[in-house]
């Protein structure tokens, strides 16, 4: 990803900043400027809580270029408390099993390096098991 694009997306990636439609109150992530619910203009920023639950998940064993050092890793569709669904990597789960409906929260983590060891370090959102959620015992 080029540096200007990285900076344009930093609110979205570091703080889960999306939009809310002033006409129908539909919460939108990622930001789109047009509400997918009613079709009207939606440019009001909205900060999501970062809390949600696992809607679906899979484990990636053969990662794409740039992410191969992280393999295997788990990617989930997370349904935020406010409604939108997004795709994100799960982190800090250790040996705990992942389950549909597992409560999760957004955390900022390193995604990858762009370039060599002196290149841009790209951070973004990932999700971990919510700290206030009961632990699952297998």
N, C-alpha and C positions, 0 to 999 in steps of 0.2 A: 504494500500500500504506500502510495506517495505521501510525503510529509504534509502537504496542505490538506489532503483529504483526512488524514489522521486528526489534525487539529480541528477540522470542521465537525467531526463526529465525537469529540471528546466529552461533551456534556451527556450525550446519549450513552457512551460506553462507560463513563466513570460514575454517573449518577442516575442512570435509567430515567433520563429526561425525555418525555414524549410530548404529546399534545392532548388537549381535551377540546371537544367540539362545544362551542358556546351555544349551539342551537339545540343539540339533543343530549349533551353531557356524556357522549361516548368517549372513552379513553383510548388513545391511539399510540401504539408503539410498534415499530419505529415511527418517528414523525413523518407525516405525509402531506400536510397542508390542506388536504381535502378529506373530509370525513367519509370513511367507507360505509358508514351506517346511513347517513342522510344525504351525502353529496355536497354539503355546504362547506364553505371555507372554515378551516380549523387551524388557527395559528397560535392559540394560547398555549404556553408551555405548561406542562404538568409533571411533577416529580412523583414517580411511583415509589411505593414503600419498599420495594425490593423483596417483599415476602410473597410466597406462592407455594405451589405444590407441583410435584412431578406428575405430568400428564401421560408421558410415554418416555422411553429411554432405550438406548442401545449402547453397546461397547464397540469402540473402534480399535481394531487390531492392526490394520495396515493404514497408517495415517498419511495424509497428503503431504507433499513437500513443504518443509518449514515446520511441521508439527510432528515429524517422525520421532523426535527425541521424547515426546510425551506418551507415545503408545505403549501399552494399551490405555485408553481413557474412556470415560463414560460421557455421552452426550445425551441431554434430555430436552424434551419439550416441556417448558415450565409454564404453567398457567398462573399468572400474577393474581393477587387478591383483587385487583381492580378490573380484571377481565381479560386483557390481552394475553396471547400466548407467544413465547419466543423460544428460540433454540439456544442452548448454552451448554458449556462443559460443566460437569459436576466436579468438585474438588474437595479435598479434606475429608473424604469418606472412609479412607482406610479399608479395613476388612468388613465394614458394616454393609449389609445387603441394601440394594436400592430397590424401592417398591413404588408402584403407582400410588399416588396420593401422599407420598412422603413430603412433609413440610420442609421447605428450603428457604434460604435467604441469599440475597445477592452480596458478593464480595468482589473487590477489585484485585485482580491477580495479573501476573505477567502472562502474556499470550505467546510472544515470540520476539526474536531479534530480527530486525530488517538489516541485512548486510552482515558484515563480519562482527567480531567482538566489540568494535568501537561504533557500530551502527546504532540506529534508533531502537530502543526497547519499547515494544508496543504492549500496553496494558489494556485491560478490558474487563467486562463483567464475567464472572463465573458464579455458580451457585453451590452452596454447601448445605448440609443438613442444618436446620434451624437449631440454634443453641438451646432454646426453650422447649424443643420437641423431645418426647420420650425416645430413648434408644431402643432399637429393634434387636431382639436376640434371636438368632437363628437356631 
